[in-house]
């Protein structure tokens, strides 16, 4: 299994924990009130983020504050193809969104980069340790967030 993670530049356990937590959270959203509409199966991450914005900002946790600050100071970049080459470019933060809305958009980008292969570069990381820091910050926020809505928490923990 190590071979599958050799170009990810993080410990496999961290990647597995992030993917597992993210997918379990997504199930919890879709199985409760947080789905995108009738006959749709995609989770309403942004609606959930907006609904818990005040609650998450009220949490007194140093690790959560550090995770949020890290993402705002070092937001994940989106993978793009420029002149037939894969690159990462900055994705601007929308100041009109709630703080948690923006955090969840960043977590979705982290997930997309990880899941769709954007972080598996045989050439290594441009910034050593960045993948680990992004996954750790995203995981910290996810673990703090699902507990803020009773129905989502129940579904997540079921």
C-alpha positions as CSV (number, residue, x, y, z in Angstrom):
1,X,0.0,0.0,0.0
2,X,2.9,2.4,0.6
3,X,3.5,2.5,-3.2
4,X,0.1,4.1,-3.7
5,X,1.1,7.0,-1.5
6,X,4.8,7.4,-2.5
7,X,4.3,10.7,-4.4
8,X,1.8,12.2,-2.0
9,X,4.4,13.5,0.4
10,X,2.4,12.8,3.5
11,X,1.9,9.8,5.8
12,X,-0.6,7.5,4.3
13,X,-2.6,7.4,7.6
14,X,-3.2,11.2,7.4
15,X,-4.5,10.9,3.9
16,X,-6.7,8.0,4.8
17,X,-8.1,9.8,7.9
18,X,-8.8,12.9,5.8
19,X,-10.6,11.0,3.1
20,X,-12.5,8.9,5.6
21,X,-13.6,11.9,7.6
22,X,-14.6,13.9,4.6
23,X,-16.6,11.1,3.0
24,X,-18.3,10.2,6.3
25,X,-19.1,13.9,6.8
26,X,-20.5,14.2,3.3
27,X,-22.8,11.2,3.9
28,X,-23.9,12.8,7.2
29,X,-24.8,16.0,5.3
30,X,-26.7,14.2,2.5
31,X,-28.6,12.0,5.0
32,X,-29.9,15.0,6.9
33,X,-31.2,18.4,5.7
34,X,-28.0,19.3,3.9
35,X,-28.5,18.1,0.3
36,X,-28.7,20.3,-2.7
37,X,-32.4,19.7,-3.7
38,X,-35.0,17.2,-4.6
39,X,-33.6,14.1,-6.4
40,X,-30.1,15.4,-5.9
41,X,-27.4,13.4,-4.1
42,X,-24.7,16.0,-3.6
43,X,-24.1,17.5,-0.2
44,X,-24.9,21.1,0.5
45,X,-21.5,22.0,2.1
46,X,-21.9,25.7,1.7
47,X,-25.4,25.8,3.3
48,X,-24.1,23.8,6.2
49,X,-21.0,26.1,6.5
50,X,-23.2,29.2,6.5
51,X,-25.6,27.7,9.1
52,X,-22.8,26.9,11.6
53,X,-20.7,30.0,11.0
54,X,-21.4,31.7,14.3
55,X,-21.1,28.5,16.3
56,X,-17.7,27.5,14.9
57,X,-16.3,31.0,15.3
58,X,-17.4,30.8,19.0
59,X,-15.5,27.7,19.7
60,X,-12.5,28.3,22.1
61,X,-10.0,25.9,20.7
62,X,-6.4,26.9,19.9
63,X,-6.0,24.0,17.4
64,X,-9.1,25.1,15.5
65,X,-8.0,28.7,15.5
66,X,-4.6,27.7,14.2
67,X,-6.2,25.5,11.5
68,X,-8.5,28.4,10.3
69,X,-5.6,30.9,10.4
70,X,-3.4,28.5,8.4
71,X,-5.9,28.1,5.6
72,X,-6.6,31.8,5.4
73,X,-2.9,32.6,5.3
74,X,-2.0,29.7,3.0
75,X,-5.1,28.8,1.0
76,X,-5.0,25.7,-1.1
77,X,-4.5,26.3,-4.8
78,X,-6.6,24.9,-7.6
79,X,-5.0,22.6,-10.1
80,X,-5.2,23.9,-13.6
81,X,-3.8,23.0,-17.0
82,X,-1.7,25.8,-18.6
83,X,-0.1,25.1,-22.0
84,X,-0.5,21.4,-21.5
85,X,1.1,21.4,-18.1
86,X,-0.5,20.8,-14.7
87,X,0.1,23.7,-12.4
88,X,-1.5,25.2,-9.2
89,X,-2.8,28.7,-9.1
90,X,-4.3,30.8,-6.3
91,X,-8.1,30.8,-5.9
92,X,-9.2,34.2,-4.6
93,X,-11.2,34.3,-1.3
94,X,-14.6,35.9,-1.7
95,X,-14.9,38.6,1.0
96,X,-18.7,38.5,0.6
97,X,-18.9,34.9,2.0
98,X,-19.0,34.0,5.6
99,X,-15.7,32.9,7.1
100,X,-16.9,29.3,7.4
101,X,-18.2,29.3,3.9
102,X,-14.7,30.2,2.6
103,X,-13.1,27.6,4.9
104,X,-15.4,24.9,3.5
105,X,-14.6,25.9,-0.1
106,X,-10.9,25.6,0.8
107,X,-11.6,22.1,2.3
108,X,-13.4,21.1,-0.8
109,X,-10.3,22.2,-2.8
110,X,-8.0,20.2,-0.5
111,X,-10.3,17.2,-1.1
112,X,-10.4,17.7,-4.8
113,X,-6.6,18.0,-5.1
114,X,-6.1,14.9,-3.0
115,X,-8.8,12.8,-4.5
116,X,-8.3,13.8,-8.2
117,X,-4.6,13.2,-8.1
118,X,-3.4,16.8,-7.9
119,X,-1.1,16.1,-5.0
120,X,0.7,13.1,-6.4
121,X,3.7,14.6,-8.0
122,X,6.8,12.5,-8.6
123,X,8.8,15.8,-8.6
124,X,7.9,16.5,-5.0
125,X,6.2,19.3,-3.2
126,X,7.0,22.9,-4.1
127,X,6.8,23.8,-0.4
128,X,7.9,21.0,1.8
129,X,5.3,20.0,4.4
130,X,2.5,22.0,2.7
131,X,0.4,18.9,1.9
132,X,0.5,17.7,5.5
133,X,-0.4,21.1,6.8
134,X,-3.3,21.5,4.5
135,X,-4.7,18.0,5.3
136,X,-4.2,18.5,9.0
137,X,-5.9,21.9,9.0
138,X,-8.8,20.6,6.9
139,X,-9.2,17.6,9.2
140,X,-9.2,19.8,12.3
141,X,-12.0,22.0,10.9
142,X,-14.1,19.0,9.7
143,X,-13.8,17.3,13.1
144,X,-14.9,20.5,14.9
145,X,-17.8,21.2,12.5
146,X,-19.9,18.1,12.2
147,X,-20.6,18.3,15.9
148,X,-22.3,21.6,15.6
149,X,-25.6,20.3,14.2
150,X,-27.3,17.5,16.1
151,X,-28.7,15.7,13.1
152,X,-25.4,15.8,11.2
153,X,-23.5,14.6,14.4
154,X,-25.9,11.7,14.9
155,X,-25.6,10.6,11.3
156,X,-21.8,11.0,11.3
157,X,-21.4,9.0,14.4
158,X,-24.0,6.3,13.5
